Structures are given as structure tokens and as C-alpha cells.
Amino acid sequence: MSTVAEVESALRKMPVQEARAVSVWLQEYLDEQWDQQMDSDIAAGRLDKVWNKVEAQIAAGNTKPLDEVINDS
């Protein structure tokens, strides 16, 4: 299988429980890929500008505790 269409077709043919197992595996795989990309971006300094803005907002007192944000919803 080398195309999305082939993978989709194979998933449609398998029992639901097996498709769910593939779904769990795929989510874990994608999470790992995301983590690796974030680590790479951090190491390369690609997030430094954003982090500096966050630190400035914290220093200026422009933040709320997460509990307040959640409870305001």
C-alpha cells in the first residue's frame, strides 16, 4: 500500500476493532512526529521569538492562572 486511497480501502475492509487499533497507533505515531518536530524547532531557535513574547507577557503581568481561564468559560 502506497497511496492514501489504498490505505483507506484496506481500513474499510477490516473489522472495526482492528481499524480502531490502527487509529490508536496512528495517533501515537503522529504525536511522536509532532514532539520530534517541536524538539527540532526548539533546538534550531525557531520558537525563540514566540517564547520571548510569552516571557514578556508574564513579566508584564498580562496572564491569568489557568483555573481562572477554564472557570470563565
C-alpha positions in Angstrom: 0.0 0.0 0.0 1.5 3.3 -1.0 -1.4 5.7 -1.5 -4.0 7.2 0.8 -6.7 5.6 -1.3 -5.2 2.1 -0.8 -4.9 2.6 2.9 -8.5 3.9 3.2 -9.7 0.9 1.2 -7.8 -1.5 3.4 -9.2 0.1 6.5 -12.8 -0.1 5.2 -12.3 -3.9 4.7 -11.0 -4.6 8.2 -13.1 -5.2 11.3 -13.9 -2.1 13.3 -11.8 -3.2 16.3 -8.7 -3.6 14.1 -9.4 -0.2 12.5 -9.6 1.3 16.0 -6.2 -0.3 16.8 -4.8 1.3 13.7 -6.3 4.6 14.8 -4.6 4.4 18.2 -1.3 3.5 16.6 -1.6 6.3 14.1 -2.4 8.9 16.8 0.6 7.8 18.8 2.8 7.9 15.7 1.6 11.4 14.8 2.1 12.6 18.4 5.7 11.3 18.3 6.3 13.1 15.0 4.9 16.3 16.5 7.2 16.0 19.5 10.2 15.5 17.3 9.3 18.5 15.2 8.9 20.6 18.3 12.2 19.5 19.7 13.8 20.3 16.3 12.2 23.7 16.2 13.3 24.5 19.7 16.9 23.3 19.1 17.0 25.5 15.9 15.7 28.5 17.7 12.6 28.8 15.6 10.4 29.3 18.7 12.7 31.8 20.4 10.7 34.9 19.2 7.4 33.4 20.5 9.0 32.4 23.8 10.4 35.9 24.2 6.9 37.3 23.7 5.4 34.9 26.3 8.1 35.8 28.8 7.4 39.5 28.3 3.7 39.0 28.8 4.3 37.1 32.0 6.7 39.7 33.3 4.2 42.5 32.5 1.5 40.6 34.5 -0.7 40.1 31.4 -1.5 36.5 32.3 -4.2 34.6 34.3 -4.0 31.4 36.2 -5.3 28.5 34.0 -8.0 27.8 36.6 -9.5 31.3 36.0 -9.5 30.9 32.3 -11.2 27.5 32.5 -13.8 28.6 35.0 -14.6 31.7 32.9 -15.8 29.5 30.1 
